[in-house]
Every structure is written in structure tokens, then in C-alpha cells.
Amino acid sequence: MKKIVVLTGSPHHPGTSEQLADAFVKGAIGAGNEVYRFDAGRRIDEFSLIQLEDNHPGQEIEVEPDDIIKREVMPKLLEADLVVLVSSLYYYGINSALKAVIDRFYSYNHELHGGKQAVTLVSGYGQEDAFASLNLYLKQLLDYMRWQPVGSVLAADSWNEQKLAQHVQEAYTLGKGIA
């Protein structure tokens, strides 16, 4: 059994990336894993953006608010074996709410580096080439965090209900295969 944290960014309900996340979670729970999910895009009023202040010249520290990220999300992330990042394509990048949560990794950088696996679930209405910068960002983030990629679903054609259904099935199968 793995401890899995699913972080989503889209405010759309129901949305295409949410469908991918739902399917992955269903598969992962069905395989006996423990899953915590945080839908940042629908909970933006519960957390703050990263806030930094100079502690000493050349050094910044995060002013960490006592919010849901500190109290609930970070403890789950620190314990997680696997992190799932879920976003739809927003102007060639990830959702701003998901990015705001990722930015809050700052105070936990050393504790979060290494020792985790990662899955990415991405949806959008563009063709695959429209996802180039988003995919590069996710690759660089996983490399920086030293998280081992163990799967991904790219639903580039999520406007097409039949193709989206295939991608949702891919996400379910991916989740079901996590053991």
C-alpha cells in the first residue's frame, strides 16, 4: 500500500482534468492505496500564495501562514510515497491554483526532495504540441524534486468525448496499477 497525494488545480466542476483525477483515485483506492486529494482550484480561499521576506542579506525565508496548506496538505505530502499532479492546460502552463500550492513547497524543499514517485495527469483542448511548455515544466519540476516519474496521461484532445473516455480509462488503469 502506498500513501498517495493528489493535487489538482482546475476550478472547473466537472472538468476534464477532474475526470482524470477521479478515475486515478478510484483505481488507486481499488488497488488498496491510501489517497489524500486536495482540489486547490476550488479551495483558493483557504490558502495563501507564497510570501517571502529577507531574513539576512541574500537569504529569504517563507512567512508561512497557518492555513490548510501548512496544517493539512504539507503533512500529507511529507508522508507521501507518490504525488499526483493534475492540471488542465492554461495558456500553455499549469493552473494557477496548483502552481500556488507547488510554490508553497519552498519551506519544505529539503524534506520533499527525493524518495517519492510522481504521476502527471494533464488535459486540454489543444493538440499535443500545445502542451510542450507544460510538459517541460512538469519534467523540470520532477527532476528538481528528484521524484521518479512512474506514469502520465496526456488528454490533449479532451474536447472529444470518446477520446476523453479513453484517457479517463488510462488514468483509472494507471491508478489501479499502483501497488
C-alpha positions, -999 to 999 in steps of 0.1 A, spaced: 0 0 0 12 34 -9 4 68 5 -7 89 -24 -13 127 -25 -34 140 -55 -31 178 -61 -55 193 -87 -56 228 -99 -87 234 -120 -117 253 -107 -140 236 -133 -165 212 -119 -170 188 -135 -139 193 -157 -117 172 -179 -88 171 -155 -111 164 -126 -124 133 -146 -88 121 -149 -82 126 -112 -115 109 -102 -106 79 -123 -70 77 -110 -82 79 -74 -108 53 -80 -82 29 -94 -57 37 -67 -81 31 -38 -94 -1 -56 -58 -13 -55 -56 -8 -17 -38 25 -16 -44 54 8 -53 86 -11 -55 122 0 -68 146 -25 -66 184 -25 -86 203 -51 -67 236 -50 -87 253 -77 -119 250 -57 -103 259 -24 -83 290 -32 -100 310 -4 -85 285 21 -48 292 15 -23 320 7 3 325 -20 39 321 -10 51 351 10 89 357 14 108 381 35 145 388 38 159 372 69 195 382 63 210 398 32 208 373 4 186 349 22 148 347 21 125 328 44 89 319 38 64 336 60 42 305 64 6 313 72 -14 289 94 -37 277 66 -48 244 50 -15 240 31 5 241 64 -19 222 85 -32 195 61 -15 194 27 22 196 37 20 169 64 3 146 38 29 155 12 58 148 36 44 113 43 35 105 7 52 78 -14 36 91 -46 25 126 -57 0 131 -85 -1 165 -102 -33 171 -121 -38 202 -143 -56 213 -174 -38 234 -200 -40 271 -191 -22 294 -215 5 268 -221 11 261 -185 -5 246 -153 -34 260 -134 -25 289 -111 -40 273 -81 -18 242 -85 12 264 -91 4 283 -59 5 250 -39 38 240 -56 53 274 -47 45 266 -11 69 236 -12 96 263 -6 98 259 32 98 221 28 123 218 -1 148 196 16 122 173 32 103 169 -1 134 163 -23 138 127 -33 122 94 -22 89 100 -39 73 88 -71 52 110 -93 23 108 -118 11 136 -140 -24 139 -154 -30 167 -179 -60 176 -201 -68 203 -225 -84 212 -258 -52 217 -278 -32 193 -299 -1 177 -283 23 204 -295 3 229 -274 14 211 -242 51 214 -249 59 240 -223 36 225 -197 52 191 -202 87 207 -200 77 224 -167 65 192 -152 96 173 -163 119 200 -148 99 201 -116 101 164 -111 138 164 -119 144 192 -94 123 175 -67 141 142 -76 107 125 -78 107 94 -100 81 96 -128 60 64 -129 32 74 -153 13 101 -170 -18 107 -190 -20 135 -216 -55 141 -227 -47 166 -254 -79 160 -273 -102 162 -243 -129 181 -262 -137 148 -279 -159 128 -255 -148 94 -269 -111 102 -267 -116 117 -232 -133 85 -221 -102 66 -233 -79 89 -214 -101 85 -183 -97 48 -186 -60 52 -189 -60 72 -157 -80 45 -139 -57 18 -151 -27 38 -140 -42 43 -106 -51 6 -104 -15 -4 -112 -1 15 -82 8 -10 -55 
